[in-house]
Amino acid sequence: MSIKFTQSCPTCGRRIDVRASLLGCTVACQHCGAEFIAQAGGGSPVGRDQQDELFARVEQALRRAEASAAVPAE
Ligand SMILES: [Zn+2]
């Protein structure tokens, strides 16, 4: 039997079925044809948390910049 898992294409974001035997191999998206490394974990791509943290930091920095811009410099 062939075990399959679902992964989101990093290029088009659509869900694709990947055979478990292809884990770690380069596979092609069934929708857009983009090639990427098959990873287990379905809807939670590796590095998601790091990405969120990065976005949070960028947001903070932007807010700080806005706040300092709003305060008249002495
Ligand atoms: Zn795709």
N, CA, C, O and the ligand as a Tripos MOL2 file, in Angstrom:
@<TRIPOS>MOLECULE
protein
  297   295    75     0     0
PROTEIN
NO_CHARGES

@<TRIPOS>ATOM
      1 N           0.8510   -1.1960    0.0000 N.3       1 MET1
      2 CA          0.0000    0.0000    0.0000 C.3       1 MET1
      3 C           0.8780    1.2340    0.0000 C.2       1 MET1
      4 O           2.0280    1.2060    0.4400 O.2       1 MET1
      5 N           0.3230    2.2950   -0.4930 N.am      2 SER2
      6 CA          1.1100    3.5150   -0.5160 C.3       2 SER2
      7 C           0.5030    4.5530    0.4150 C.2       2 SER2
      8 O          -0.6590    4.9380    0.2820 O.2       2 SER2
      9 N           1.3180    4.9910    1.3540 N.am      3 ILE3
     10 CA          0.8600    6.0160    2.2840 C.3       3 ILE3
     11 C           1.0860    7.3860    1.6440 C.2       3 ILE3
     12 O           2.1500    7.6680    1.0940 O.2       3 ILE3
     13 N           0.0790    8.2060    1.7310 N.am      4 LYS4
     14 CA          0.2110    9.5520    1.1770 C.3       4 LYS4
     15 C           0.0030   10.5870    2.2600 C.2       4 LYS4
     16 O          -0.6920   10.3390    3.2450 O.2       4 LYS4
     17 N           0.5970   11.7310    2.0770 N.am      5 PHE5
     18 CA          0.3060   12.8360    2.9730 C.3       5 PHE5
     19 C           0.0650   14.0790    2.1470 C.2       5 PHE5
     20 O           0.4440   14.1550    0.9780 O.2       5 PHE5
     21 N          -0.5580   15.0330    2.7630 N.am      6 THR6
     22 CA         -0.9010   16.2540    2.0450 C.3       6 THR6
     23 C           0.0490   17.3750    2.4240 C.2       6 THR6
     24 O           0.3840   17.5580    3.5940 O.2       6 THR6
     25 N           0.4690   18.1090    1.4310 N.am      7 GLN7
     26 CA          1.3630   19.2190    1.6790 C.3       7 GLN7
     27 C           0.9220   20.4040    0.8390 C.2       7 GLN7
     28 O           0.4020   20.2340   -0.2640 O.2       7 GLN7
     29 N           1.1310   21.6020    1.3620 N.am      8 SER8
     30 CA          0.8190   22.7870    0.5810 C.3       8 SER8
     31 C           1.9970   23.1160   -0.3140 C.2       8 SER8
     32 O           3.1450   23.1090    0.1300 O.2       8 SER8
     33 N           1.7150   23.4030   -1.5620 N.am      9 CYS9
     34 CA          2.7790   23.7980   -2.4840 C.3       9 CYS9
     35 C           3.3280   25.1460   -2.0480 C.2       9 CYS9
     36 O           2.5600   26.0890   -1.8560 O.2       9 CYS9
     37 N           4.6510   25.2600   -1.8880 N.am     10 PRO10
     38 CA          5.2420   26.5390   -1.4770 C.3      10 PRO10
     39 C           5.1160   27.6110   -2.5520 C.2      10 PRO10
     40 O           5.2830   28.7980   -2.2700 O.2      10 PRO10
     41 N           4.8270   27.2060   -3.7610 N.am     11 THR11
     42 CA          4.7320   28.1780   -4.8510 C.3      11 THR11
     43 C           3.3070   28.6700   -5.0660 C.2      11 THR11
     44 O           3.0640   29.8760   -5.1020 O.2      11 THR11
     45 N           2.3550   27.7320   -5.2120 N.am     12 CYS12
     46 CA          0.9840   28.1490   -5.5020 C.3      12 CYS12
     47 C           0.0710   28.0020   -4.2830 C.2      12 CYS12
     48 O          -1.0600   28.4870   -4.2940 O.2      12 CYS12
     49 N           0.5610   27.3290   -3.2240 N.am     13 GLY13
     50 CA         -0.1940   27.2370   -1.9870 C.3      13 GLY13
     51 C          -1.3040   26.2090   -1.9970 C.2      13 GLY13
     52 O          -2.0050   26.0430   -0.9990 O.2      13 GLY13
     53 N          -1.4750   25.5150   -3.1150 N.am     14 ARG14
     54 CA         -2.5410   24.5260   -3.1780 C.3      14 ARG14
     55 C          -2.0930   23.2110   -2.5440 C.2      14 ARG14
     56 O          -0.9020   22.9040   -2.4760 O.2      14 ARG14
     57 N          -3.0810   22.4440   -2.0810 N.am     15 ARG15
     58 CA         -2.7670   21.1820   -1.4120 C.3      15 ARG15
     59 C          -2.4870   20.1160   -2.4470 C.2      15 ARG15
     60 O          -3.2080   19.9710   -3.4350 O.2      15 ARG15
     61 N          -1.4250   19.3750   -2.1970 N.am     16 ILE16
     62 CA         -1.1040   18.2870   -3.1140 C.3      16 ILE16
     63 C          -0.8330   17.0230   -2.3190 C.2      16 ILE16
     64 O          -0.3990   17.0840   -1.1680 O.2      16 ILE16
     65 N          -1.0880   15.8910   -2.9280 N.am     17 ASP17
     66 CA         -0.8220   14.5990   -2.3070 C.3      17 ASP17
     67 C           0.5870   14.1540   -2.6650 C.2      17 ASP17
     68 O           0.9740   14.1450   -3.8340 O.2      17 ASP17
     69 N           1.3470   13.7870   -1.6410 N.am     18 VAL18
     70 CA          2.7100   13.3110   -1.8670 C.3      18 VAL18
     71 C           2.8420   11.9250   -1.2530 C.2      18 VAL18
     72 O           2.3900   11.6940   -0.1320 O.2      18 VAL18
     73 N           3.4480   11.0200   -1.9730 N.am     19 ARG19
     74 CA          3.6500    9.6770   -1.4370 C.3      19 ARG19
     75 C           4.7070    9.7280   -0.3440 C.2      19 ARG19
     76 O           5.7190   10.4160   -0.4760 O.2      19 ARG19
     77 N           4.4620    8.9950    0.7350 N.am     20 ALA20
     78 CA          5.3820    8.9960    1.8760 C.3      20 ALA20
     79 C           6.7750    8.5360    1.4570 C.2      20 ALA20
     80 O           7.7750    8.9500    2.0440 O.2      20 ALA20
     81 N           6.8350    7.6780    0.4400 N.am     21 SER21
     82 CA          8.1320    7.1690   -0.0110 C.3      21 SER21
     83 C           8.9620    8.2600   -0.6680 C.2      21 SER21
     84 O          10.1570    8.0870   -0.9060 O.2      21 SER21
     85 N           8.3100    9.3990   -0.9640 N.am     22 LEU22
     86 CA          9.0270   10.5010   -1.6210 C.3      22 LEU22
     87 C           9.4940   11.5610   -0.6290 C.2      22 LEU22
     88 O           9.9980   12.6140   -1.0200 O.2      22 LEU22
     89 N           9.3200   11.2680    0.6760 N.am     23 LEU23
     90 CA          9.7640   12.2200    1.6980 C.3      23 LEU23
     91 C          11.2320   12.5670    1.5240 C.2      23 LEU23
     92 O          12.0750   11.6800    1.3840 O.2      23 LEU23
     93 N          11.5310   13.8280    1.5310 N.am     24 GLY24
     94 CA         12.9190   14.2500    1.3930 C.3      24 GLY24
     95 C          13.3820   14.3160   -0.0480 C.2      24 GLY24
     96 O          14.4900   14.7750   -0.3250 O.2      24 GLY24
     97 N          12.5460   13.8650   -0.9640 N.am     25 CYS25
     98 CA         12.8900   13.9040   -2.3860 C.3      25 CYS25
     99 C          12.2930   15.1510   -3.0280 C.2      25 CYS25
    100 O          11.3740   15.7710   -2.4920 O.2      25 CYS25
    101 N          12.8310   15.4960   -4.1700 N.am     26 THR26
    102 CA         12.2630   16.5970   -4.9240 C.3      26 THR26
    103 C          11.0250   16.1100   -5.6610 C.2      26 THR26
    104 O          11.0850   15.1430   -6.4210 O.2      26 THR26
    105 N           9.9010   16.7830   -5.4340 N.am     27 VAL27
    106 CA          8.6630   16.4120   -6.1210 C.3      27 VAL27
    107 C           8.1490   17.6240   -6.8880 C.2      27 VAL27
    108 O           8.5160   18.7640   -6.6030 O.2      27 VAL27
    109 N           7.2970   17.3520   -7.8580 N.am     28 ALA28
    110 CA          6.7220   18.4400   -8.6450 C.3      28 ALA28
    111 C           5.2690   18.6500   -8.2430 C.2      28 ALA28
    112 O           4.5260   17.6850   -8.0600 O.2      28 ALA28
    113 N           4.8630   19.9050   -8.1060 N.am     29 CYS29
    114 CA          3.4850   20.2380   -7.7710 C.3      29 CYS29
    115 C           2.5680   19.7810   -8.8970 C.2      29 CYS29
    116 O           2.8550   19.9600  -10.0800 O.2      29 CYS29
    117 N           1.4370   19.1750   -8.4790 N.am     30 GLN30
    118 CA          0.4990   18.6680   -9.4780 C.3      30 GLN30
    119 C          -0.2800   19.7940  -10.1530 C.2      30 GLN30
    120 O          -0.9220   19.5810  -11.1820 O.2      30 GLN30
    121 N          -0.2200   20.9850   -9.5750 N.am     31 HIS31
    122 CA         -1.0210   22.1000  -10.1000 C.3      31 HIS31
    123 C          -0.1850   23.0670  -10.9370 C.2      31 HIS31
    124 O          -0.5500   23.4090  -12.0610 O.2      31 HIS31
    125 N           0.9510   23.5060  -10.3670 N.am     32 CYS32
    126 CA          1.7300   24.5220  -11.0730 C.3      32 CYS32
    127 C           3.0480   23.9850  -11.6030 C.2      32 CYS32
    128 O           3.7340   24.6590  -12.3720 O.2      32 CYS32
    129 N           3.4100   22.7540  -11.1880 N.am     33 GLY33
    130 CA          4.6210   22.1460  -11.7110 C.3      33 GLY33
    131 C           5.8960   22.5640  -11.0090 C.2      33 GLY33
    132 O           6.9900   22.1600  -11.4010 O.2      33 GLY33
    133 N           5.7540   23.3780   -9.9640 N.am     34 ALA34
    134 CA          6.9380   23.8160   -9.2270 C.3      34 ALA34
    135 C           7.5700   22.6290   -8.5000 C.2      34 ALA34
    136 O           6.8620   21.7400   -8.0280 O.2      34 ALA34
    137 N           8.8780   22.6170   -8.4130 N.am     35 GLU35
    138 CA          9.5670   21.5380   -7.7280 C.3      35 GLU35
    139 C           9.9900   21.9830   -6.3440 C.2      35 GLU35
    140 O          10.4480   23.1080   -6.1490 O.2      35 GLU35
    141 N           9.8300   21.0810   -5.3840 N.am     36 PHE36
    142 CA         10.2300   21.3840   -4.0070 C.3      36 PHE36
    143 C          10.5060   20.0900   -3.2790 C.2      36 PHE36
    144 O          10.2080   19.0090   -3.7870 O.2      36 PHE36
    145 N          11.0770   20.1930   -2.0880 N.am     37 ILE37
    146 CA         11.4010   19.0080   -1.2890 C.3      37 ILE37
    147 C          10.1700   18.5890   -0.5040 C.2      37 ILE37
    148 O           9.5720   19.4020    0.2010 O.2      37 ILE37
    149 N           9.7910   17.3200   -0.6230 N.am     38 ALA38
    150 CA          8.6330   16.8060    0.1060 C.3      38 ALA38
    151 C           8.9680   16.7210    1.5870 C.2      38 ALA38
    152 O          10.0210   16.2100    1.9690 O.2      38 ALA38
    153 N           8.0580   17.2280    2.4190 N.am     39 GLN39
    154 CA          8.2610   17.2090    3.8600 C.3      39 GLN39
    155 C           7.0040   16.7160    4.5430 C.2      39 GLN39
    156 O           5.8890   17.0110    4.1110 O.2      39 GLN39
    157 N           7.1930   15.9610    5.6150 N.am     40 ALA40
    158 CA          6.0340   15.5250    6.3950 C.3      40 ALA40
    159 C           5.5170   16.6940    7.2130 C.2      40 ALA40
    160 O           6.2330   17.6680    7.4440 O.2      40 ALA40
    161 N           4.2720   16.5940    7.6470 N.am     41 GLY41
    162 CA          3.7680   17.6370    8.5420 C.3      41 GLY41
    163 C           2.5880   18.3910    7.9760 C.2      41 GLY41
    164 O           2.1060   19.3350    8.6020 O.2      41 GLY41
    165 N           2.1080   18.0020    6.8080 N.am     42 GLY42
    166 CA          0.8880   18.5620    6.2620 C.3      42 GLY42
    167 C           0.8420   20.0710    6.2730 C.2      42 GLY42
    168 O           1.6630   20.7310    5.6360 O.2      42 GLY42
    169 N          -0.1280   20.6250    7.0050 N.am     43 GLY43
    170 CA         -0.3650   22.0600    6.9360 C.3      43 GLY43
    171 C           0.5870   22.9070    7.7480 C.2      43 GLY43
    172 O           0.4340   24.1280    7.7800 O.2      43 GLY43
    173 N           1.5660   22.3070    8.4050 N.am     44 SER44
    174 CA          2.4790   23.1310    9.1920 C.3      44 SER44
    175 C           3.8880   23.0240    8.6590 C.2      44 SER44
    176 O           4.6760   22.2040    9.1320 O.2      44 SER44
    177 N           4.2080   23.8390    7.6850 N.am     45 PRO45
    178 CA          5.5380   23.7960    7.0930 C.3      45 PRO45
    179 C           6.6170   24.1120    8.1250 C.2      45 PRO45
    180 O           6.3830   24.8740    9.0630 O.2      45 PRO45
    181 N           7.7860   23.5310    7.9490 N.am     46 VAL46
    182 CA          8.8980   23.8060    8.8590 C.3      46 VAL46
    183 C           9.2550   25.2770    8.7830 C.2      46 VAL46
    184 O           9.3200   25.8550    7.6980 O.2      46 VAL46
    185 N           9.4850   25.8720    9.9290 N.am     47 GLY47
    186 CA          9.8990   27.2700    9.9490 C.3      47 GLY47
    187 C           8.7350   28.2350   10.0910 C.2      47 GLY47
    188 O           8.9320   29.4500   10.0680 O.2      47 GLY47
    189 N           7.5250   27.7090   10.2380 N.am     48 ARG48
    190 CA          6.3440   28.5700   10.3680 C.3      48 ARG48
    191 C           6.4590   29.4800   11.5890 C.2      48 ARG48
    192 O           6.1880   30.6790   11.5200 O.2      48 ARG48
    193 N           6.8720   28.8760   12.7160 N.am     49 ASP49
    194 CA          6.9880   29.6520   13.9500 C.3      49 ASP49
    195 C           8.0360   30.7410   13.8010 C.2      49 ASP49
    196 O           7.8460   31.8770   14.2350 O.2      49 ASP49
    197 N           9.1490   30.3670   13.1740 N.am     50 GLN50
    198 CA         10.2160   31.3450   12.9910 C.3      50 GLN50
    199 C           9.7270   32.4880   12.1190 C.2      50 GLN50
    200 O          10.0680   33.6490   12.3450 O.2      50 GLN50
    201 N           8.9270   32.1450   11.1230 N.am     51 GLN51
    202 CA          8.3990   33.1600   10.2200 C.3      51 GLN51
    203 C           7.4820   34.1170   10.9800 C.2      51 GLN51
    204 O           7.5710   35.3350   10.8230 O.2      51 GLN51
    205 N           6.5950   33.5470   11.8100 N.am     52 ASP52
    206 CA          5.6830   34.3710   12.5940 C.3      52 ASP52
    207 C           6.4610   35.3070   13.5080 C.2      52 ASP52
    208 O           6.1300   36.4830   13.6560 O.2      52 ASP52
    209 N           7.5090   34.7500   14.1200 N.am     53 GLU53
    210 CA          8.3070   35.5500   15.0280 C.3      53 GLU53
    211 C           8.9620   36.6950   14.2720 C.2      53 GLU53
    212 O           9.0300   37.8200   14.7660 O.2      53 GLU53
    213 N           9.4340   36.4020   13.0930 N.am     54 LEU54
    214 CA         10.0840   37.4210   12.2740 C.3      54 LEU54
    215 C           9.0900   38.5250   11.9260 C.2      54 LEU54
    216 O           9.4060   39.7100   12.0210 O.2      54 LEU54
    217 N           7.8650   38.1170   11.5150 N.am     55 PHE55
    218 CA          6.8390   39.0940   11.1780 C.3      55 PHE55
    219 C           6.5190   39.9690   12.3830 C.2      55 PHE55
    220 O           6.3560   41.1820   12.2540 O.2      55 PHE55
    221 N           6.4300   39.3410   13.5600 N.am     56 ALA56
    222 CA          6.1290   40.0750   14.7840 C.3      56 ALA56
    223 C           7.2050   41.1110   15.0460 C.2      56 ALA56
    224 O           6.9120   42.2400   15.4410 O.2      56 ALA56
    225 N           8.4560   40.7200   14.8250 N.am     57 ARG57
    226 CA          9.5620   41.6460   15.0720 C.3      57 ARG57
    227 C           9.5190   42.8070   14.0940 C.2      57 ARG57
    228 O           9.7440   43.9560   14.4720 O.2      57 ARG57
    229 N           9.2340   42.5080   12.8550 N.am     58 VAL58
    230 CA          9.1580   43.5550   11.8330 C.3      58 VAL58
    231 C           8.0360   44.5280   12.1780 C.2      58 VAL58
    232 O           8.1870   45.7440   12.0540 O.2      58 VAL58
    233 N           6.8990   43.9650   12.6160 N.am     59 GLU59
    234 CA          5.7650   44.7950   12.9750 C.3      59 GLU59
    235 C           6.1320   45.7300   14.1260 C.2      59 GLU59
    236 O           5.8120   46.9180   14.1080 O.2      59 GLU59
    237 N           6.8090   45.1700   15.1230 N.am     60 GLN60
    238 CA          7.2310   45.9610   16.2780 C.3      60 GLN60
    239 C           8.1370   47.1000   15.8360 C.2      60 GLN60
    240 O           7.9790   48.2430   16.2650 O.2      60 GLN60
    241 N           9.0760   46.7720   14.9820 N.am     61 ALA61
    242 CA         10.0210   47.7780   14.5150 C.3      61 ALA61
    243 C           9.2950   48.8920   13.7610 C.2      61 ALA61
    244 O           9.6180   50.0710   13.9000 O.2      61 ALA61
    245 N           8.3030   48.4890   12.9570 N.am     62 LEU62
    246 CA          7.5320   49.4770   12.1970 C.3      62 LEU62
    247 C           6.7580   50.3980   13.1390 C.2      62 LEU62
    248 O           6.7100   51.6130   12.9520 O.2      62 LEU62
    249 N           6.1540   49.7800   14.1600 N.am     63 ARG63
    250 CA          5.3810   50.5750   15.1190 C.3      63 ARG63
    251 C           6.2750   51.5490   15.8480 C.2      63 ARG63
    252 O           5.9070   52.7010   16.0790 O.2      63 ARG63
    253 N           7.4590   51.0770   16.2090 N.am     64 ARG64
    254 CA          8.4020   51.9340   16.9190 C.3      64 ARG64
    255 C           8.7940   53.1120   16.0280 C.2      64 ARG64
    256 O           8.8950   54.2520   16.4810 O.2      64 ARG64
    257 N           9.0100   52.8080   14.7650 N.am     65 ALA65
    258 CA          9.4010   53.8640   13.8300 C.3      65 ALA65
    259 C           8.2730   54.8770   13.6860 C.2      65 ALA65
    260 O           8.5090   56.0850   13.6570 O.2      65 ALA65
    261 N           7.0380   54.3730   13.5970 N.am     66 GLU66
    262 CA          5.8760   55.2680   13.4780 C.3      66 GLU66
    263 C           5.7400   56.1250   14.7200 C.2      66 GLU66
    264 O           5.4900   57.3280   14.6430 O.2      66 GLU66
    265 N           5.9110   55.4790   15.8760 N.am     67 ALA67
    266 CA          5.7430   56.1950   17.1420 C.3      67 ALA67
    267 C           6.7800   57.2820   17.2650 C.2      67 ALA67
    268 O           6.4620   58.3920   17.6910 O.2      67 ALA67
    269 N           8.0210   56.9910   16.9010 N.am     68 SER68
    270 CA          9.0740   57.9950   17.0450 C.3      68 SER68
    271 C           8.8760   59.1030   16.0100 C.2      68 SER68
    272 O           9.2910   60.2430   16.2210 O.2      68 SER68
    273 N           8.2350   58.7550   14.8880 N.am     69 ALA69
    274 CA          8.0040   59.7700   13.8590 C.3      69 ALA69
    275 C           6.8830   60.7100   14.2890 C.2      69 ALA69
    276 O           6.8660   61.8840   13.9180 O.2      69 ALA69
    277 N           5.9230   60.1660   15.0950 N.am     70 ALA70
    278 CA          4.7900   60.9580   15.5330 C.3      70 ALA70
    279 C           5.1870   61.9340   16.6280 C.2      70 ALA70
    280 O           4.5820   62.9970   16.7660 O.2      70 ALA70
    281 N           6.1990   61.5770   17.4040 N.am     71 VAL71
    282 CA          6.6390   62.4640   18.4830 C.3      71 VAL71
    283 C           7.5860   63.5150   17.9180 C.2      71 VAL71
    284 O           8.6000   63.1720   17.3100 O.2      71 VAL71
    285 N           7.2760   64.7510   18.1050 N.am     72 PRO72
    286 CA          8.1590   65.8030   17.5710 C.3      72 PRO72
    287 C           9.5420   65.7380   18.2100 C.2      72 PRO72
    288 O           9.6650   65.6490   19.4320 O.2      72 PRO72
    289 N          10.5450   65.7800   17.4050 N.am     73 ALA73
    290 CA         11.8970   65.7210   17.9320 C.3      73 ALA73
    291 C          12.2490   67.0420   18.6010 C.2      73 ALA73
    292 O          11.8500   68.1170   18.1530 O.2      73 ALA73
    293 N          12.9860   66.9330   19.6540 N.am     74 GLU74
    294 CA         13.3290   68.1700   20.3740 C.3      74 GLU74
    295 C          14.5410   68.8460   19.7530 C.2      74 GLU74
    296 O          14.9730   69.8970   20.2270 O.2      74 GLU74
    297 ZN          2.0250   24.5170   -7.0070 Zn       75 ZN75
@<TRIPOS>BOND
     1     1     2 1
     2     2     3 1
     3     3     4 2
     4     3     5 am
     5     5     6 1
     6     6     7 1
     7     7     8 2
     8     7     9 am
     9     9    10 1
    10    10    11 1
    11    11    12 2
    12    11    13 am
    13    13    14 1
    14    14    15 1
    15    15    16 2
    16    15    17 am
    17    17    18 1
    18    18    19 1
    19    19    20 2
    20    19    21 am
    21    21    22 1
    22    22    23 1
    23    23    24 2
    24    23    25 am
    25    25    26 1
    26    26    27 1
    27    27    28 2
    28    27    29 am
    29    29    30 1
    30    30    31 1
    31    31    32 2
    32    31    33 am
    33    33    34 1
    34    34    35 1
    35    35    36 2
    36    35    37 am
    37    37    38 1
    38    38    39 1
    39    39    40 2
    40    39    41 am
    41    41    42 1
    42    42    43 1
    43    43    44 2
    44    43    45 am
    45    45    46 1
    46    46    47 1
    47    47    48 2
    48    47    49 am
    49    49    50 1
    50    50    51 1
    51    51    52 2
    52    51    53 am
    53    53    54 1
    54    54    55 1
    55    55    56 2
    56    55    57 am
    57    57    58 1
    58    58    59 1
    59    59    60 2
    60    59    61 am
    61    61    62 1
    62    62    63 1
    63    63    64 2
    64    63    65 am
    65    65    66 1
    66    66    67 1
    67    67    68 2
    68    67    69 am
    69    69    70 1
    70    70    71 1
    71    71    72 2
    72    71    73 am
    73    73    74 1
    74    74    75 1
    75    75    76 2
    76    75    77 am
    77    77    78 1
    78    78    79 1
    79    79    80 2
    80    79    81 am
    81    81    82 1
    82    82    83 1
    83    83    84 2
    84    83    85 am
    85    85    86 1
    86    86    87 1
    87    87    88 2
    88    87    89 am
    89    89    90 1
    90    90    91 1
    91    91    92 2
    92    91    93 am
    93    93    94 1
    94    94    95 1
    95    95    96 2
    96    95    97 am
    97    97    98 1
    98    98    99 1
    99    99   100 2
   100    99   101 am
   101   101   102 1
   102   102   103 1
   103   103   104 2
   104   103   105 am
   105   105   106 1
   106   106   107 1
   107   107   108 2
   108   107   109 am
   109   109   110 1
   110   110   111 1
   111   111   112 2
   112   111   113 am
   113   113   114 1
   114   114   115 1
   115   115   116 2
   116   115   117 am
   117   117   118 1
   118   118   119 1
   119   119   120 2
   120   119   121 am
   121   121   122 1
   122   122   123 1
   123   123   124 2
   124   123   125 am
   125   125   126 1
   126   126   127 1
   127   127   128 2
   128   127   129 am
   129   129   130 1
   130   130   131 1
   131   131   132 2
   132   131   133 am
   133   133   134 1
   134   134   135 1
   135   135   136 2
   136   135   137 am
   137   137   138 1
   138   138   139 1
   139   139   140 2
   140   139   141 am
   141   141   142 1
   142   142   143 1
   143   143   144 2
   144   143   145 am
   145   145   146 1
   146   146   147 1
   147   147   148 2
   148   147   149 am
   149   149   150 1
   150   150   151 1
   151   151   152 2
   152   151   153 am
   153   153   154 1
   154   154   155 1
   155   155   156 2
   156   155   157 am
   157   157   158 1
   158   158   159 1
   159   159   160 2
   160   159   161 am
   161   161   162 1
   162   162   163 1
   163   163   164 2
   164   163   165 am
   165   165   166 1
   166   166   167 1
   167   167   168 2
   168   167   169 am
   169   169   170 1
   170   170   171 1
   171   171   172 2
   172   171   173 am
   173   173   174 1
   174   174   175 1
   175   175   176 2
   176   175   177 am
   177   177   178 1
   178   178   179 1
   179   179   180 2
   180   179   181 am
   181   181   182 1
   182   182   183 1
   183   183   184 2
   184   183   185 am
   185   185   186 1
   186   186   187 1
   187   187   188 2
   188   187   189 am
   189   189   190 1
   190   190   191 1
   191   191   192 2
   192   191   193 am
   193   193   194 1
   194   194   195 1
   195   195   196 2
   196   195   197 am
   197   197   198 1
   198   198   199 1
   199   199   200 2
   200   199   201 am
   201   201   202 1
   202   202   203 1
   203   203   204 2
   204   203   205 am
   205   205   206 1
   206   206   207 1
   207   207   208 2
   208   207   209 am
   209   209   210 1
   210   210   211 1
   211   211   212 2
   212   211   213 am
   213   213   214 1
   214   214   215 1
   215   215   216 2
   216   215   217 am
   217   217   218 1
   218   218   219 1
   219   219   220 2
   220   219   221 am
   221   221   222 1
   222   222   223 1
   223   223   224 2
   224   223   225 am
   225   225   226 1
   226   226   227 1
   227   227   228 2
   228   227   229 am
   229   229   230 1
   230   230   231 1
   231   231   232 2
   232   231   233 am
   233   233   234 1
   234   234   235 1
   235   235   236 2
   236   235   237 am
   237   237   238 1
   238   238   239 1
   239   239   240 2
   240   239   241 am
   241   241   242 1
   242   242   243 1
   243   243   244 2
   244   243   245 am
   245   245   246 1
   246   246   247 1
   247   247   248 2
   248   247   249 am
   249   249   250 1
   250   250   251 1
   251   251   252 2
   252   251   253 am
   253   253   254 1
   254   254   255 1
   255   255   256 2
   256   255   257 am
   257   257   258 1
   258   258   259 1
   259   259   260 2
   260   259   261 am
   261   261   262 1
   262   262   263 1
   263   263   264 2
   264   263   265 am
   265   265   266 1
   266   266   267 1
   267   267   268 2
   268   267   269 am
   269   269   270 1
   270   270   271 1
   271   271   272 2
   272   271   273 am
   273   273   274 1
   274   274   275 1
   275   275   276 2
   276   275   277 am
   277   277   278 1
   278   278   279 1
   279   279   280 2
   280   279   281 am
   281   281   282 1
   282   282   283 1
   283   283   284 2
   284   283   285 am
   285   285   286 1
   286   286   287 1
   287   287   288 2
   288   287   289 am
   289   289   290 1
   290   290   291 1
   291   291   292 2
   292   291   293 am
   293   293   294 1
   294   294   295 1
   295   295   296 2
@<TRIPOS>SUBSTRUCTURE
     1 MET1         2 RESIDUE 1 A MET
     2 SER2         6 RESIDUE 1 A SER
     3 ILE3        10 RESIDUE 1 A ILE
     4 LYS4        14 RESIDUE 1 A LYS
     5 PHE5        18 RESIDUE 1 A PHE
     6 THR6        22 RESIDUE 1 A THR
     7 GLN7        26 RESIDUE 1 A GLN
     8 SER8        30 RESIDUE 1 A SER
     9 CYS9        34 RESIDUE 1 A CYS
    10 PRO10       38 RESIDUE 1 A PRO
    11 THR11       42 RESIDUE 1 A THR
    12 CYS12       46 RESIDUE 1 A CYS
    13 GLY13       50 RESIDUE 1 A GLY
    14 ARG14       54 RESIDUE 1 A ARG
    15 ARG15       58 RESIDUE 1 A ARG
    16 ILE16       62 RESIDUE 1 A ILE
    17 ASP17       66 RESIDUE 1 A ASP
    18 VAL18       70 RESIDUE 1 A VAL
    19 ARG19       74 RESIDUE 1 A ARG
    20 ALA20       78 RESIDUE 1 A ALA
    21 SER21       82 RESIDUE 1 A SER
    22 LEU22       86 RESIDUE 1 A LEU
    23 LEU23       90 RESIDUE 1 A LEU
    24 GLY24       94 RESIDUE 1 A GLY
    25 CYS25       98 RESIDUE 1 A CYS
    26 THR26      102 RESIDUE 1 A THR
    27 VAL27      106 RESIDUE 1 A VAL
    28 ALA28      110 RESIDUE 1 A ALA
    29 CYS29      114 RESIDUE 1 A CYS
    30 GLN30      118 RESIDUE 1 A GLN
    31 HIS31      122 RESIDUE 1 A HIS
    32 CYS32      126 RESIDUE 1 A CYS
    33 GLY33      130 RESIDUE 1 A GLY
    34 ALA34      134 RESIDUE 1 A ALA
    35 GLU35      138 RESIDUE 1 A GLU
    36 PHE36      142 RESIDUE 1 A PHE
    37 ILE37      146 RESIDUE 1 A ILE
    38 ALA38      150 RESIDUE 1 A ALA
    39 GLN39      154 RESIDUE 1 A GLN
    40 ALA40      158 RESIDUE 1 A ALA
    41 GLY41      162 RESIDUE 1 A GLY
    42 GLY42      166 RESIDUE 1 A GLY
    43 GLY43      170 RESIDUE 1 A GLY
    44 SER44      174 RESIDUE 1 A SER
    45 PRO45      178 RESIDUE 1 A PRO
    46 VAL46      182 RESIDUE 1 A VAL
    47 GLY47      186 RESIDUE 1 A GLY
    48 ARG48      190 RESIDUE 1 A ARG
    49 ASP49      194 RESIDUE 1 A ASP
    50 GLN50      198 RESIDUE 1 A GLN
    51 GLN51      202 RESIDUE 1 A GLN
    52 ASP52      206 RESIDUE 1 A ASP
    53 GLU53      210 RESIDUE 1 A GLU
    54 LEU54      214 RESIDUE 1 A LEU
    55 PHE55      218 RESIDUE 1 A PHE
    56 ALA56      222 RESIDUE 1 A ALA
    57 ARG57      226 RESIDUE 1 A ARG
    58 VAL58      230 RESIDUE 1 A VAL
    59 GLU59      234 RESIDUE 1 A GLU
    60 GLN60      238 RESIDUE 1 A GLN
    61 ALA61      242 RESIDUE 1 A ALA
    62 LEU62      246 RESIDUE 1 A LEU
    63 ARG63      250 RESIDUE 1 A ARG
    64 ARG64      254 RESIDUE 1 A ARG
    65 ALA65      258 RESIDUE 1 A ALA
    66 GLU66      262 RESIDUE 1 A GLU
    67 ALA67      266 RESIDUE 1 A ALA
    68 SER68      270 RESIDUE 1 A SER
    69 ALA69      274 RESIDUE 1 A ALA
    70 ALA70      278 RESIDUE 1 A ALA
    71 VAL71      282 RESIDUE 1 A VAL
    72 PRO72      286 RESIDUE 1 A PRO
    73 ALA73      290 RESIDUE 1 A ALA
    74 GLU74      294 RESIDUE 1 A GLU
    75 ZN75       297 GROUP 0 **** ****
